[in-house]
Amino acid sequence: MDTALYLRAMLSLVFVLGLLLTLSWVVRRFNLTAGGLPLGTRSKIRRMSVVEILPLDARRRLVLVRRDDTEHLILLGHAGETVIESRPASTQPAVPTEFP
């Protein structure tokens, strides 16, 4: 192979990387996103949170998720996800139950 060919390939690579860096800078500078909305226009209020995770065994776990004013109990496993229960979120924290 000719050294001119290697030099040409390296310069092409540097040019493409420079274009990517420039495009990245323009997106950050002008707050552009793929959806057309500027960055930072989304609400800062979190509407969803994971309340609790309970491992059942090596492959399954229960996850309690709160969204707005609703809690969803979800079973996650290797076969998929299953919503077990959806109900309005209680304002009182759950009281632990002791077994004899």
Biopython code that builds the backbone (N, CA, C, O; Angstrom):
import numpy as np
from Bio.PDB.StructureBuilder import StructureBuilder

atoms = [
    (1, "MET", "N", (0.830, -1.180, 0.000)),
    (1, "MET", "CA", (0.000, 0.000, 0.000)),
    (1, "MET", "C", (0.878, 1.248, 0.000)),
    (1, "MET", "O", (2.010, 1.237, 0.483)),
    (2, "ASP", "N", (0.355, 2.259, -0.523)),
    (2, "ASP", "CA", (1.061, 3.522, -0.658)),
    (2, "ASP", "C", (0.845, 4.372, 0.586)),
    (2, "ASP", "O", (-0.251, 4.363, 1.147)),
    (3, "THR", "N", (1.852, 5.099, 1.027)),
    (3, "THR", "CA", (1.710, 5.943, 2.213)),
    (3, "THR", "C", (0.720, 7.081, 1.971)),
    (3, "THR", "O", (0.089, 7.564, 2.911)),
    (4, "ALA", "N", (0.583, 7.507, 0.732)),
    (4, "ALA", "CA", (-0.376, 8.562, 0.411)),
    (4, "ALA", "C", (-1.804, 8.084, 0.673)),
    (4, "ALA", "O", (-2.661, 8.865, 1.085)),
    (5, "LEU", "N", (-2.051, 6.799, 0.432)),
    (5, "LEU", "CA", (-3.374, 6.231, 0.677)),
    (5, "LEU", "C", (-3.676, 6.208, 2.174)),
    (5, "LEU", "O", (-4.791, 6.536, 2.581)),
    (6, "TYR", "N", (-2.705, 5.828, 2.994)),
    (6, "TYR", "CA", (-2.886, 5.847, 4.446)),
    (6, "TYR", "C", (-3.112, 7.275, 4.964)),
    (6, "TYR", "O", (-3.975, 7.515, 5.807)),
    (7, "LEU", "N", (-2.316, 8.214, 4.438)),
    (7, "LEU", "CA", (-2.461, 9.605, 4.841)),
    (7, "LEU", "C", (-3.844, 10.134, 4.471)),
    (7, "LEU", "O", (-4.468, 10.857, 5.248)),
    (8, "ARG", "N", (-4.314, 9.770, 3.286)),
    (8, "ARG", "CA", (-5.642, 10.202, 2.836)),
    (8, "ARG", "C", (-6.738, 9.621, 3.732)),
    (8, "ARG", "O", (-7.695, 10.319, 4.066)),
    (9, "ALA", "N", (-6.605, 8.348, 4.125)),
    (9, "ALA", "CA", (-7.585, 7.717, 5.006)),
    (9, "ALA", "C", (-7.579, 8.379, 6.378)),
    (9, "ALA", "O", (-8.644, 8.619, 6.946)),
    (10, "MET", "N", (-6.413, 8.677, 6.917)),
    (10, "MET", "CA", (-6.312, 9.323, 8.225)),
    (10, "MET", "C", (-6.908, 10.732, 8.193)),
    (10, "MET", "O", (-7.612, 11.130, 9.121)),
    (11, "LEU", "N", (-6.630, 11.479, 7.137)),
    (11, "LEU", "CA", (-7.196, 12.816, 7.012)),
    (11, "LEU", "C", (-8.716, 12.757, 6.881)),
    (11, "LEU", "O", (-9.418, 13.613, 7.419)),
    (12, "SER", "N", (-9.218, 11.770, 6.180)),
    (12, "SER", "CA", (-10.668, 11.599, 6.061)),
    (12, "SER", "C", (-11.285, 11.298, 7.425)),
    (12, "SER", "O", (-12.344, 11.825, 7.765)),
    (13, "LEU", "N", (-10.620, 10.454, 8.195)),
    (13, "LEU", "CA", (-11.111, 10.123, 9.530)),
    (13, "LEU", "C", (-11.118, 11.356, 10.427)),
    (13, "LEU", "O", (-12.088, 11.591, 11.147)),
    (14, "VAL", "N", (-10.060, 12.133, 10.392)),
    (14, "VAL", "CA", (-9.979, 13.359, 11.190)),
    (14, "VAL", "C", (-11.070, 14.340, 10.753)),
    (14, "VAL", "O", (-11.669, 15.010, 11.595)),
    (15, "PHE", "N", (-11.329, 14.431, 9.465)),
    (15, "PHE", "CA", (-12.361, 15.331, 8.961)),
    (15, "PHE", "C", (-13.751, 14.919, 9.455)),
    (15, "PHE", "O", (-14.532, 15.768, 9.883)),
    (16, "VAL", "N", (-14.061, 13.625, 9.396)),
    (16, "VAL", "CA", (-15.365, 13.131, 9.844)),
    (16, "VAL", "C", (-15.522, 13.341, 11.347)),
    (16, "VAL", "O", (-16.585, 13.768, 11.797)),
    (17, "LEU", "N", (-14.492, 13.051, 12.127)),
    (17, "LEU", "CA", (-14.556, 13.285, 13.570)),
    (17, "LEU", "C", (-14.734, 14.769, 13.886)),
    (17, "LEU", "O", (-15.457, 15.126, 14.816)),
    (18, "GLY", "N", (-14.087, 15.617, 13.126)),
    (18, "GLY", "CA", (-14.264, 17.051, 13.303)),
    (18, "GLY", "C", (-15.689, 17.492, 13.005)),
    (18, "GLY", "O", (-16.240, 18.339, 13.708)),
    (19, "LEU", "N", (-16.292, 16.918, 11.960)),
    (19, "LEU", "CA", (-17.689, 17.225, 11.661)),
    (19, "LEU", "C", (-18.611, 16.785, 12.793)),
    (19, "LEU", "O", (-19.536, 17.511, 13.157)),
    (20, "LEU", "N", (-18.368, 15.605, 13.351)),
    (20, "LEU", "CA", (-19.195, 15.116, 14.458)),
    (20, "LEU", "C", (-19.056, 16.013, 15.692)),
    (20, "LEU", "O", (-20.052, 16.333, 16.340)),
    (21, "LEU", "N", (-17.846, 16.411, 16.013)),
    (21, "LEU", "CA", (-17.635, 17.300, 17.155)),
    (21, "LEU", "C", (-18.297, 18.662, 16.932)),
    (21, "LEU", "O", (-18.876, 19.229, 17.857)),
    (22, "THR", "N", (-18.212, 19.177, 15.725)),
    (22, "THR", "CA", (-18.849, 20.448, 15.408)),
    (22, "THR", "C", (-20.363, 20.343, 15.521)),
    (22, "THR", "O", (-21.006, 21.234, 16.076)),
    (23, "LEU", "N", (-20.931, 19.276, 15.007)),
    (23, "LEU", "CA", (-22.370, 19.064, 15.103)),
    (23, "LEU", "C", (-22.801, 18.928, 16.560)),
    (23, "LEU", "O", (-23.834, 19.470, 16.953)),
    (24, "SER", "N", (-22.030, 18.222, 17.353)),
    (24, "SER", "CA", (-22.329, 18.083, 18.774)),
    (24, "SER", "C", (-22.300, 19.437, 19.474)),
    (24, "SER", "O", (-23.166, 19.724, 20.300)),
    (25, "TRP", "N", (-21.319, 20.265, 19.155)),
    (25, "TRP", "CA", (-21.226, 21.590, 19.750)),
    (25, "TRP", "C", (-22.426, 22.452, 19.359)),
    (25, "TRP", "O", (-22.968, 23.169, 20.200)),
    (26, "VAL", "N", (-22.853, 22.390, 18.077)),
    (26, "VAL", "CA", (-23.995, 23.182, 17.612)),
    (26, "VAL", "C", (-25.269, 22.753, 18.336)),
    (26, "VAL", "O", (-26.065, 23.605, 18.731)),
    (27, "VAL", "N", (-25.475, 21.447, 18.515)),
    (27, "VAL", "CA", (-26.666, 20.951, 19.201)),
    (27, "VAL", "C", (-26.683, 21.448, 20.639)),
    (27, "VAL", "O", (-27.727, 21.881, 21.127)),
    (28, "ARG", "N", (-25.557, 21.393, 21.318)),
    (28, "ARG", "CA", (-25.502, 21.868, 22.706)),
    (28, "ARG", "C", (-25.616, 23.390, 22.791)),
    (28, "ARG", "O", (-26.273, 23.913, 23.692)),
    (29, "ARG", "N", (-24.990, 24.092, 21.874)),
    (29, "ARG", "CA", (-24.980, 25.562, 21.911)),
    (29, "ARG", "C", (-26.368, 26.143, 21.703)),
    (29, "ARG", "O", (-26.742, 27.109, 22.368)),
    (30, "PHE", "N", (-27.141, 25.561, 20.781)),
    (30, "PHE", "CA", (-28.457, 26.101, 20.451)),
    (30, "PHE", "C", (-29.599, 25.293, 21.060)),
    (30, "PHE", "O", (-30.756, 25.478, 20.685)),
    (31, "ASN", "N", (-29.283, 24.400, 21.996)),
    (31, "ASN", "CA", (-30.281, 23.607, 22.708)),
    (31, "ASN", "C", (-31.250, 22.906, 21.761)),
    (31, "ASN", "O", (-32.465, 23.016, 21.926)),
    (32, "LEU", "N", (-30.734, 22.203, 20.793)),
    (32, "LEU", "CA", (-31.564, 21.481, 19.837)),
    (32, "LEU", "C", (-31.685, 20.024, 20.251)),
    (32, "LEU", "O", (-30.736, 19.434, 20.765)),
    (33, "THR", "N", (-32.873, 19.442, 20.021)),
    (33, "THR", "CA", (-33.072, 18.019, 20.266)),
    (33, "THR", "C", (-33.746, 17.414, 19.050)),
    (33, "THR", "O", (-34.166, 18.134, 18.145)),
    (34, "ALA", "N", (-33.852, 16.085, 19.027)),
    (34, "ALA", "CA", (-34.466, 15.395, 17.903)),
    (34, "ALA", "C", (-35.959, 15.691, 17.819)),
    (34, "ALA", "O", (-36.523, 15.678, 16.725)),
    (35, "GLY", "N", (-36.606, 15.954, 18.941)),
    (35, "GLY", "CA", (-38.034, 16.220, 18.951)),
    (35, "GLY", "C", (-38.389, 17.640, 18.557)),
    (35, "GLY", "O", (-39.571, 17.962, 18.436)),
    (36, "GLY", "N", (-37.417, 18.487, 18.355)),
    (36, "GLY", "CA", (-37.680, 19.846, 17.964)),
    (36, "GLY", "C", (-37.852, 20.797, 19.133)),
    (36, "GLY", "O", (-37.929, 22.009, 18.932)),
    (37, "LEU", "N", (-37.915, 20.275, 20.351)),
    (37, "LEU", "CA", (-38.037, 21.127, 21.531)),
    (37, "LEU", "C", (-36.665, 21.389, 22.112)),
    (37, "LEU", "O", (-35.813, 20.501, 22.111)),
    (38, "PRO", "N", (-36.441, 22.570, 22.600)),
    (38, "PRO", "CA", (-35.152, 22.861, 23.238)),
    (38, "PRO", "C", (-34.953, 22.008, 24.483)),
    (38, "PRO", "O", (-35.918, 21.595, 25.127)),
    (39, "LEU", "N", (-33.699, 21.750, 24.812)),
    (39, "LEU", "CA", (-33.395, 21.023, 26.032)),
    (39, "LEU", "C", (-33.815, 21.841, 27.236)),
    (39, "LEU", "O", (-33.745, 23.070, 27.208)),
    (40, "GLY", "N", (-34.251, 21.174, 28.289)),
    (40, "GLY", "CA", (-34.621, 21.867, 29.505)),
    (40, "GLY", "C", (-36.059, 22.347, 29.538)),
    (40, "GLY", "O", (-36.459, 22.990, 30.509)),
    (41, "THR", "N", (-36.858, 22.059, 28.505)),
    (41, "THR", "CA", (-38.254, 22.496, 28.526)),
    (41, "THR", "C", (-39.158, 21.469, 29.176)),
    (41, "THR", "O", (-40.334, 21.739, 29.418)),
    (42, "ARG", "N", (-38.626, 20.308, 29.459)),
    (42, "ARG", "CA", (-39.419, 19.298, 30.140)),
    (42, "ARG", "C", (-39.635, 19.710, 31.587)),
    (42, "ARG", "O", (-38.876, 20.500, 32.149)),
    (43, "SER", "N", (-40.676, 19.165, 32.169)),
    (43, "SER", "CA", (-41.000, 19.490, 33.551)),
    (43, "SER", "C", (-39.934, 18.926, 34.479)),
    (43, "SER", "O", (-39.434, 17.821, 34.270)),
    (44, "LYS", "N", (-39.600, 19.681, 35.484)),
    (44, "LYS", "CA", (-38.620, 19.239, 36.468)),
    (44, "LYS", "C", (-39.263, 18.387, 37.552)),
    (44, "LYS", "O", (-38.563, 17.800, 38.377)),
    (45, "ILE", "N", (-40.582, 18.316, 37.555)),
    (45, "ILE", "CA", (-41.295, 17.539, 38.560)),
    (45, "ILE", "C", (-41.297, 16.078, 38.145)),
    (45, "ILE", "O", (-41.710, 15.745, 37.035)),
    (46, "ARG", "N", (-40.842, 15.215, 39.022)),
    (46, "ARG", "CA", (-40.829, 13.783, 38.743)),
    (46, "ARG", "C", (-42.221, 13.223, 38.971)),
    (46, "ARG", "O", (-42.793, 13.391, 40.049)),
    (47, "ARG", "N", (-42.772, 12.557, 37.960)),
    (47, "ARG", "CA", (-44.104, 11.988, 38.064)),
    (47, "ARG", "C", (-44.064, 10.516, 38.416)),
    (47, "ARG", "O", (-45.092, 9.944, 38.778)),
    (48, "MET", "N", (-42.910, 9.893, 38.319)),
    (48, "MET", "CA", (-42.833, 8.463, 38.533)),
    (48, "MET", "C", (-41.660, 8.148, 39.442)),
    (48, "MET", "O", (-40.603, 8.772, 39.347)),
    (49, "SER", "N", (-41.857, 7.155, 40.343)),
    (49, "SER", "CA", (-40.770, 6.738, 41.222)),
    (49, "SER", "C", (-40.955, 5.280, 41.591)),
    (49, "SER", "O", (-42.071, 4.761, 41.613)),
    (50, "VAL", "N", (-39.842, 4.634, 41.880)),
    (50, "VAL", "CA", (-39.872, 3.262, 42.367)),
    (50, "VAL", "C", (-39.937, 3.343, 43.888)),
    (50, "VAL", "O", (-39.030, 3.869, 44.533)),
    (51, "VAL", "N", (-41.020, 2.817, 44.450)),
    (51, "VAL", "CA", (-41.225, 2.897, 45.888)),
    (51, "VAL", "C", (-40.458, 1.791, 46.596)),
    (51, "VAL", "O", (-39.776, 2.035, 47.592)),
    (52, "GLU", "N", (-40.575, 0.569, 46.075)),
    (52, "GLU", "CA", (-39.939, -0.563, 46.738)),
    (52, "GLU", "C", (-39.701, -1.688, 45.740)),
    (52, "GLU", "O", (-40.454, -1.852, 44.780)),
    (53, "ILE", "N", (-38.642, -2.462, 45.978)),
    (53, "ILE", "CA", (-38.328, -3.651, 45.182)),
    (53, "ILE", "C", (-38.163, -4.813, 46.141)),
    (53, "ILE", "O", (-37.437, -4.717, 47.130)),
    (54, "LEU", "N", (-38.846, -5.924, 45.840)),
    (54, "LEU", "CA", (-38.769, -7.110, 46.697)),
    (54, "LEU", "C", (-38.359, -8.307, 45.846)),
    (54, "LEU", "O", (-39.154, -8.778, 45.033)),
    (55, "PRO", "N", (-37.124, -8.816, 46.015)),
    (55, "PRO", "CA", (-36.715, -10.002, 45.264)),
    (55, "PRO", "C", (-37.459, -11.231, 45.778)),
    (55, "PRO", "O", (-37.492, -11.487, 46.982)),
    (56, "LEU", "N", (-38.054, -11.988, 44.862)),
    (56, "LEU", "CA", (-38.748, -13.212, 45.245)),
    (56, "LEU", "C", (-37.818, -14.415, 45.161)),
    (56, "LEU", "O", (-37.772, -15.239, 46.075)),
    (57, "ASP", "N", (-37.091, -14.511, 44.080)),
    (57, "ASP", "CA", (-36.082, -15.549, 43.902)),
    (57, "ASP", "C", (-35.043, -15.013, 42.921)),
    (57, "ASP", "O", (-34.981, -13.810, 42.666)),
    (58, "ALA", "N", (-34.228, -15.916, 42.373)),
    (58, "ALA", "CA", (-33.135, -15.471, 41.508)),
    (58, "ALA", "C", (-33.631, -14.847, 40.204)),
    (58, "ALA", "O", (-32.917, -14.056, 39.588)),
    (59, "ARG", "N", (-34.855, -15.197, 39.776)),
    (59, "ARG", "CA", (-35.335, -14.723, 38.482)),
    (59, "ARG", "C", (-36.518, -13.761, 38.553)),
    (59, "ARG", "O", (-36.847, -13.130, 37.549)),
    (60, "ARG", "N", (-37.158, -13.633, 39.696)),
    (60, "ARG", "CA", (-38.354, -12.801, 39.782)),
    (60, "ARG", "C", (-38.242, -11.794, 40.923)),
    (60, "ARG", "O", (-37.587, -12.041, 41.936)),
    (61, "ARG", "N", (-38.910, -10.641, 40.726)),
    (61, "ARG", "CA", (-38.983, -9.645, 41.786)),
    (61, "ARG", "C", (-40.266, -8.833, 41.620)),
    (61, "ARG", "O", (-40.784, -8.664, 40.517)),
    (62, "LEU", "N", (-40.752, -8.344, 42.744)),
    (62, "LEU", "CA", (-41.908, -7.460, 42.763)),
    (62, "LEU", "C", (-41.413, -6.030, 42.849)),
    (62, "LEU", "O", (-40.502, -5.726, 43.620)),
    (63, "VAL", "N", (-42.015, -5.149, 42.055)),
    (63, "VAL", "CA", (-41.631, -3.743, 42.049)),
    (63, "VAL", "C", (-42.891, -2.915, 42.263)),
    (63, "VAL", "O", (-43.882, -3.086, 41.553)),
    (64, "LEU", "N", (-42.849, -2.025, 43.234)),
    (64, "LEU", "CA", (-43.946, -1.109, 43.497)),
    (64, "LEU", "C", (-43.560, 0.241, 42.905)),
    (64, "LEU", "O", (-42.595, 0.870, 43.339)),
    (65, "VAL", "N", (-44.332, 0.681, 41.900)),
    (65, "VAL", "CA", (-44.050, 1.910, 41.171)),
    (65, "VAL", "C", (-45.165, 2.903, 41.430)),
    (65, "VAL", "O", (-46.341, 2.547, 41.350)),
    (66, "ARG", "N", (-44.815, 4.149, 41.740)),
    (66, "ARG", "CA", (-45.816, 5.201, 41.936)),
    (66, "ARG", "C", (-45.739, 6.161, 40.766)),
    (66, "ARG", "O", (-44.671, 6.677, 40.436)),
    (67, "ARG", "N", (-46.907, 6.401, 40.130)),
    (67, "ARG", "CA", (-47.019, 7.347, 39.029)),
    (67, "ARG", "C", (-48.183, 8.266, 39.343)),
    (67, "ARG", "O", (-49.311, 7.812, 39.535)),
    (68, "ASP", "N", (-47.908, 9.556, 39.394)),
    (68, "ASP", "CA", (-48.899, 10.552, 39.800)),
    (68, "ASP", "C", (-49.525, 10.112, 41.115)),
    (68, "ASP", "O", (-48.827, 10.045, 42.127)),
    (69, "ASP", "N", (-50.815, 9.810, 41.133)),
    (69, "ASP", "CA", (-51.481, 9.388, 42.365)),
    (69, "ASP", "C", (-51.897, 7.927, 42.303)),
    (69, "ASP", "O", (-52.901, 7.549, 42.907)),
    (70, "THR", "N", (-51.151, 7.104, 41.589)),
    (70, "THR", "CA", (-51.482, 5.698, 41.426)),
    (70, "THR", "C", (-50.242, 4.848, 41.684)),
    (70, "THR", "O", (-49.141, 5.189, 41.251)),
    (71, "GLU", "N", (-50.433, 3.741, 42.393)),
    (71, "GLU", "CA", (-49.354, 2.780, 42.609)),
    (71, "GLU", "C", (-49.638, 1.532, 41.788)),
    (71, "GLU", "O", (-50.780, 1.081, 41.700)),
    (72, "HIS", "N", (-48.593, 0.980, 41.190)),
    (72, "HIS", "CA", (-48.700, -0.224, 40.384)),
    (72, "HIS", "C", (-47.750, -1.268, 40.964)),
    (72, "HIS", "O", (-46.564, -0.998, 41.151)),
    (73, "LEU", "N", (-48.270, -2.451, 41.246)),
    (73, "LEU", "CA", (-47.457, -3.573, 41.708)),
    (73, "LEU", "C", (-47.171, -4.440, 40.492)),
    (73, "LEU", "O", (-48.092, -4.975, 39.875)),
    (74, "ILE", "N", (-45.902, -4.580, 40.149)),
    (74, "ILE", "CA", (-45.492, -5.261, 38.917)),
    (74, "ILE", "C", (-44.597, -6.431, 39.268)),
    (74, "ILE", "O", (-43.679, -6.296, 40.076)),
    (75, "LEU", "N", (-44.860, -7.584, 38.661)),
    (75, "LEU", "CA", (-44.009, -8.763, 38.798)),
    (75, "LEU", "C", (-43.092, -8.815, 37.591)),
    (75, "LEU", "O", (-43.553, -8.931, 36.456)),
    (76, "LEU", "N", (-41.779, -8.727, 37.841)),
    (76, "LEU", "CA", (-40.780, -8.804, 36.776)),
    (76, "LEU", "C", (-40.121, -10.166, 36.839)),
    (76, "LEU", "O", (-39.708, -10.623, 37.905)),
    (77, "GLY", "N", (-40.025, -10.809, 35.692)),
    (77, "GLY", "CA", (-39.400, -12.119, 35.647)),
    (77, "GLY", "C", (-38.815, -12.403, 34.283)),
    (77, "GLY", "O", (-38.849, -11.555, 33.390)),
    (78, "HIS", "N", (-38.278, -13.602, 34.125)),
    (78, "HIS", "CA", (-37.638, -13.955, 32.864)),
    (78, "HIS", "C", (-38.647, -14.115, 31.741)),
    (78, "HIS", "O", (-38.284, -13.986, 30.572)),
    (79, "ALA", "N", (-39.913, -14.394, 32.064)),
    (79, "ALA", "CA", (-40.937, -14.597, 31.035)),
    (79, "ALA", "C", (-41.579, -13.280, 30.604)),
    (79, "ALA", "O", (-42.252, -13.234, 29.574)),
    (80, "GLY", "N", (-41.384, -12.214, 31.370)),
    (80, "GLY", "CA", (-41.984, -10.936, 31.017)),
    (80, "GLY", "C", (-42.412, -10.177, 32.254)),
    (80, "GLY", "O", (-41.977, -10.472, 33.367)),
    (81, "GLU", "N", (-43.277, -9.187, 32.040)),
    (81, "GLU", "CA", (-43.770, -8.353, 33.123)),
    (81, "GLU", "C", (-45.263, -8.560, 33.256)),
    (81, "GLU", "O", (-45.964, -8.771, 32.267)),
    (82, "THR", "N", (-45.750, -8.497, 34.500)),
    (82, "THR", "CA", (-47.174, -8.642, 34.760)),
    (82, "THR", "C", (-47.580, -7.605, 35.795)),
    (82, "THR", "O", (-46.977, -7.516, 36.864)),
    (83, "VAL", "N", (-48.613, -6.814, 35.471)),
    (83, "VAL", "CA", (-49.148, -5.869, 36.444)),
    (83, "VAL", "C", (-50.110, -6.645, 37.331)),
    (83, "VAL", "O", (-51.122, -7.159, 36.856)),
    (84, "ILE", "N", (-49.798, -6.730, 38.605)),
    (84, "ILE", "CA", (-50.615, -7.488, 39.541)),
    (84, "ILE", "C", (-51.737, -6.628, 40.092)),
    (84, "ILE", "O", (-52.871, -7.091, 40.216)),
    (85, "GLU", "N", (-51.431, -5.376, 40.426)),
    (85, "GLU", "CA", (-52.432, -4.514, 41.037)),
    (85, "GLU", "C", (-52.130, -3.062, 40.702)),
    (85, "GLU", "O", (-50.970, -2.651, 40.662)),
    (86, "SER", "N", (-53.188, -2.288, 40.461)),
    (86, "SER", "CA", (-53.093, -0.841, 40.297)),
    (86, "SER", "C", (-54.163, -0.227, 41.179)),
    (86, "SER", "O", (-55.334, -0.601, 41.116)),
    (87, "ARG", "N", (-53.741, 0.724, 42.003)),
    (87, "ARG", "CA", (-54.702, 1.367, 42.903)),
    (87, "ARG", "C", (-54.210, 2.765, 43.231)),
    (87, "ARG", "O", (-53.034, 3.081, 43.049)),
    (88, "PRO", "N", (-55.129, 3.607, 43.721)),
    (88, "PRO", "CA", (-54.697, 4.944, 44.126)),
    (88, "PRO", "C", (-53.657, 4.856, 45.239)),
    (88, "PRO", "O", (-53.744, 4.004, 46.124)),
    (89, "ALA", "N", (-52.693, 5.732, 45.180)),
    (89, "ALA", "CA", (-51.615, 5.724, 46.174)),
    (89, "ALA", "C", (-52.149, 6.178, 47.517)),
    (89, "ALA", "O", (-52.920, 7.134, 47.603)),
    (90, "SER", "N", (-51.735, 5.487, 48.558)),
    (90, "SER", "CA", (-52.128, 5.889, 49.904)),
    (90, "SER", "C", (-51.215, 7.002, 50.387)),
    (90, "SER", "O", (-50.041, 7.062, 50.022)),
    (91, "THR", "N", (-51.760, 7.870, 51.199)),
    (91, "THR", "CA", (-50.944, 8.952, 51.739)),
    (91, "THR", "C", (-50.161, 8.493, 52.953)),
    (91, "THR", "O", (-49.160, 9.111, 53.316)),
    (92, "GLN", "N", (-50.609, 7.409, 53.591)),
    (92, "GLN", "CA", (-49.931, 6.865, 54.765)),
    (92, "GLN", "C", (-48.920, 5.808, 54.313)),
    (92, "GLN", "O", (-49.228, 5.011, 53.427)),
    (93, "PRO", "N", (-47.733, 5.784, 54.896)),
    (93, "PRO", "CA", (-46.789, 4.715, 54.565)),
    (93, "PRO", "C", (-47.305, 3.380, 55.084)),
    (93, "PRO", "O", (-48.028, 3.319, 56.078)),
    (94, "ALA", "N", (-46.924, 2.326, 54.400)),
    (94, "ALA", "CA", (-47.370, 0.990, 54.802)),
    (94, "ALA", "C", (-46.780, 0.630, 56.156)),
    (94, "ALA", "O", (-45.612, 0.903, 56.430)),
    (95, "VAL", "N", (-47.607, 0.008, 57.003)),
    (95, "VAL", "CA", (-47.175, -0.420, 58.325)),
    (95, "VAL", "C", (-46.654, -1.830, 58.205)),
    (95, "VAL", "O", (-47.368, -2.705, 57.714)),
    (96, "PRO", "N", (-45.413, -2.083, 58.644)),
    (96, "PRO", "CA", (-44.873, -3.448, 58.536)),
    (96, "PRO", "C", (-45.669, -4.416, 59.417)),
    (96, "PRO", "O", (-46.025, -4.105, 60.554)),
    (97, "THR", "N", (-45.928, -5.573, 58.866)),
    (97, "THR", "CA", (-46.651, -6.598, 59.595)),
    (97, "THR", "C", (-45.658, -7.621, 60.114)),
    (97, "THR", "O", (-44.810, -8.111, 59.368)),
    (98, "GLU", "N", (-45.767, -7.938, 61.380)),
    (98, "GLU", "CA", (-44.870, -8.945, 61.974)),
    (98, "GLU", "C", (-45.605, -10.264, 62.038)),
    (98, "GLU", "O", (-46.769, -10.329, 62.434)),
    (99, "PHE", "N", (-44.922, -11.294, 61.649)),
    (99, "PHE", "CA", (-45.494, -12.633, 61.693)),
    (99, "PHE", "C", (-45.043, -13.324, 62.968)),
    (99, "PHE", "O", (-43.898, -13.167, 63.390)),
    (100, "PRO", "N", (-45.961, -14.108, 63.599)),
    (100, "PRO", "CA", (-45.578, -14.803, 64.850)),
    (100, "PRO", "C", (-44.559, -15.888, 64.626)),
    (100, "PRO", "O", (-44.145, -16.553, 65.576)),
]
sb = StructureBuilder()
sb.init_structure("model")
sb.init_model(0)
sb.init_chain("A")
sb.init_seg("    ")
for serial, (resi, resn, name, xyz) in enumerate(atoms, 1):
    if name == "N":
        sb.init_residue(resn, " ", resi, " ")
    sb.init_atom(name, np.array(xyz, "f"), 0.0, 1.0, " ", f" {name:<3s}", serial, name[0])
structure = sb.get_structure()
